């Protein structure tokens, strides 16, 4: 196992396989979309596989496939089968918006995919269309049903947005009554390609919990698993659970065990950093596995203490935190 300079183990890689997406969620990117990377600037699946092999030898045990939307990239399922054969990996998971996912769920289950995070900010079709700028809620709900039927652990990720979907908190929380799902409410972050929508974040993790508790006074706090990004709760008598992720408040940095690799091969040791290593350049300049290992270890040895330090470093270097989550890797 590898540890960073703050003695936190690093065991979890979030791997973006594309920066492209078939939705246009307003909190992720402008309506006109973002300027996507040319194909030659995106890591090939072979390059990604090699990176995962190197990181697995260092102690990475879990890989979560992200995007953009992973299923817009051709050949994804073949790549997942290759990842499943990498020595040392014990957990392959996936984050998706669910629009294109349903036809692949049986294959995902057969492959042993442990869990799927499904982005779903509202159960109201018109609000869904307004938030995502696409009328695809029926496809997403079909994916939700199929995931549950296949027995894949399903986490519903809902970004809480002032004036947009706060009326959906309780309907989404109610899904846990009869469904074995974890509904996770996430503080909105400024990664939307244009900067934060609000001068002040009104819907903090504390307010989200207060709102849920106002409807479910017996809401119970659950023990949080190691390295959990969410504070976890359950409504007595409900099958599923509720999580609240302080993504903007950044209360979980002290136990963060994850790193990110963008589709263009940029290593991020924190969501809020500007990228700390150009892995693609190393690969394409002929770096050996030993050289890749040394570069990773050097990056891990200078990891920021928390998201606030990472953001400060980025700003000092002339960057910002307004990049699209589709580019960063959701």
GIKANOR-V154323 format. One record per helix or strand of 2 or more residues. SS is the DSSP state (H for helix, E for strand). FROM is the first residue (numbers start at 1). LEN is the number of residues. Records with the same first field share a line. If there is no record, write none. Layout:
SS: FROM-LEN ; FROM-LEN
//
This chain:
E: 2-2 ; 9-2 ; 12-5 ; 62-5 ; 91-6 ; 115-5 ; 153-8 ; 181-7 ; 220-2 ; 230-5 ; 241-5 ; 258-4 ; 266-3 ; 277-2
H: 39-3 ; 45-14 ; 70-3 ; 76-8 ; 102-10 ; 125-8 ; 137-14 ; 166-13 ; 205-11 ; 253-3 ; 279-6 ; 289-12 ; 307-10 ; 325-4
//
